[in-house]
Amino acid sequence: MMRYEVLHTVKLCPSYLEVDGNRIAEAGGETSFLTDLYRRLGLDYPKFFKMDILSKVGFLASEFLLEQEGGERFVPRADRAVLLFNRYSSMHADQTFQETIAHPEDFYPKPSVFVYTLPNIVTGEIAIRNKYHGESNFILLPEYSEQAMNQAIERAFLAPGTTSLLTGWLEALSENEYEASCSLITVH
């Protein structure tokens, strides 16, 4: 069994954000909690406001993880992979898109919604923003399973050159029902 070290963790849900086990933000403002967190980071990434809920949650979780890591960012890295998991894929985006095509009299497919009907969009968003050239994968599981996730993590570390991984469980069923439990890990 491979041994790896957890460098940093993030837990994000509709009521709070924890980084490395410390609660650093709680919901309660008049605006969206996710928008508040985005603004707290001081980012200039307007694409955030076009993202579906799954991508917003994954994007913010990754930003808070990588902020803890420190060091230089946005330089090409082939040693870092992105591997996320969930059960319901991109269900919220799928349902939103379905609403745009459900009625023949109001048939108006929206490409800006359709693009998010693939859960791997969030892994790609993280990898592209951070210039990671390692594996980028989103795996669907029938249920949360640390055993299944650990097996996939071990396989990811078998790729030549992969020494670190941004990974975790990322679920978003609605604007008010989401969870990210993500880690930045390295192999020994």
C-alpha positions in Angstrom: 0.0 0.0 0.0 1.3 3.4 -1.0 1.9 6.0 1.7 1.1 9.6 1.1 1.0 12.7 3.2 -1.9 15.1 3.4 -0.5 18.6 3.1 -3.7 20.6 3.4 -7.4 20.1 3.6 -10.5 22.1 2.8 -14.1 21.4 3.8 -16.7 23.7 2.1 -20.5 23.4 2.6 -23.3 26.0 2.5 -22.8 27.0 6.1 -19.0 27.2 6.5 -15.5 26.8 5.1 -12.7 25.0 7.0 -9.1 25.0 6.0 -6.7 22.6 7.7 -9.4 21.9 10.3 -9.9 25.6 11.2 -13.2 27.2 10.5 -12.3 30.4 8.6 -15.6 31.6 7.3 -19.3 31.1 8.0 -22.3 31.9 5.8 -24.6 34.6 6.9 -24.4 37.6 4.6 -27.0 38.8 2.2 -25.1 37.6 -0.8 -24.2 34.1 -1.9 -21.7 32.4 0.4 -19.7 31.3 -2.6 -19.6 34.8 -4.0 -18.4 36.1 -0.6 -15.6 33.5 -0.5 -14.6 34.4 -4.1 -14.4 38.1 -3.1 -12.5 37.2 0.1 -9.8 35.7 -2.1 -9.5 38.9 -4.0 -9.5 37.1 -7.3 -9.8 38.6 -10.7 -11.4 35.6 -12.5 -14.7 36.8 -14.0 -15.3 33.3 -15.5 -16.2 32.3 -11.9 -19.6 34.0 -12.3 -20.5 31.9 -15.4 -19.7 28.6 -13.7 -22.2 26.0 -12.6 -22.4 25.3 -8.9 -20.2 22.2 -9.1 -17.4 24.2 -10.8 -17.8 27.1 -8.3 -17.5 24.8 -5.3 -14.5 22.9 -6.8 -12.8 26.1 -7.9 -13.1 27.7 -4.5 -12.0 24.6 -2.7 -8.9 24.4 -4.9 -8.1 28.1 -4.5 -8.2 27.8 -0.7 -6.1 24.7 -0.8 -3.5 26.2 -3.0 -3.4 29.4 -1.0 -2.3 27.3 2.0 0.4 25.7 -0.1 2.0 29.1 -0.8 4.9 29.2 -3.2 4.8 30.2 -6.8 1.6 29.5 -8.7 0.6 29.5 -12.4 3.8 27.9 -13.6 3.6 24.7 -15.7 3.7 21.5 -13.6 3.7 18.0 -14.9 4.0 16.5 -11.4 0.6 17.6 -10.1 -2.7 15.7 -10.9 -6.3 16.6 -10.2 -8.6 13.8 -9.2 -12.1 14.4 -7.9 -15.0 12.1 -7.0 -18.8 12.3 -6.5 -22.0 10.3 -6.9 -24.3 12.6 -8.8 -22.0 13.8 -11.6 -23.1 17.2 -12.9 -26.8 16.6 -12.0 -27.6 20.2 -11.2 -26.2 21.4 -14.6 -27.9 18.5 -16.4 -31.3 19.5 -14.9 -30.8 23.1 -15.7 -30.0 22.3 -19.3 -32.9 19.9 -19.5 -35.2 22.8 -18.6 -34.0 24.7 -21.7 -35.0 21.9 -24.1 -38.0 20.2 -22.3 -40.8 22.1 -24.0 -41.0 22.4 -27.8 -42.8 25.8 -27.6 -39.9 27.1 -25.4 -37.0 25.2 -26.9 -33.9 27.3 -26.4 -30.7 25.2 -25.6 -28.1 27.3 -23.9 -24.5 26.4 -24.8 -23.3 28.3 -21.6 -25.3 25.8 -19.5 -24.6 22.7 -21.7 -20.8 23.1 -21.3 -21.2 22.3 -17.6 -23.1 19.0 -18.1 -19.8 17.2 -17.8 -18.3 16.9 -14.3 -14.8 16.9 -15.6 -15.2 20.5 -16.6 -14.2 21.4 -13.0 -11.0 19.3 -13.0 -10.1 20.9 -16.3 -10.8 24.4 -14.9 -8.5 23.7 -12.0 -5.8 22.1 -14.1 -5.8 24.8 -16.8 -5.9 27.7 -14.4 -2.9 26.3 -12.5 -1.1 25.0 -15.5 -1.1 21.4 -14.2 -0.2 18.9 -16.9 -0.6 15.7 -14.8 -3.7 13.5 -14.9 -7.1 15.4 -14.7 -10.0 13.1 -13.9 -13.4 13.1 -12.3 -14.6 9.7 -11.2 -18.2 8.8 -10.4 -18.8 6.4 -7.5 -22.0 4.7 -6.5 -21.5 6.1 -3.0 -18.8 7.8 -0.9 -16.1 5.2 -0.5 -12.6 6.0 1.0 -11.5 2.6 -0.2 -12.4 3.3 -3.8 -11.0 6.8 -3.7 -7.7 5.6 -2.2 -7.4 2.9 -5.0 -7.8 5.6 -7.6 -5.4 7.9 -5.8 -2.8 5.1 -5.7 -3.3 4.5 -9.5 -2.9 8.3 -10.1 0.5 8.2 -8.3 1.7 5.4 -10.5 1.8 7.8 -13.5 5.4 8.7 -14.3 6.3 12.0 -12.7 3.2 12.4 -10.5 4.3 13.5 -7.0 1.3 15.4 -5.8 -2.4 15.4 -6.1 -5.3 17.8 -5.6 -8.1 15.4 -4.7 -11.4 14.9 -2.9 -15.1 14.5 -2.8 -17.1 17.2 -4.6 -20.8 17.1 -4.7 -23.3 19.8 -5.7 -27.0 19.0 -6.0 -28.2 22.6 -5.9 -27.2 26.1 -5.1 -27.9 25.4 -1.4 -26.8 21.7 -1.2 -23.1 21.2 -1.9 -20.0 19.8 -0.3 -16.3 19.8 -1.0 -13.9 17.8 1.1 -10.6 18.1 -0.7 -6.9 17.6 0.0 -3.6 18.4 -1.4 -1.4 15.3 -1.0 2.0 14.1 -1.8 3.5 10.6 -2.1 6.4 9.2 0.0 
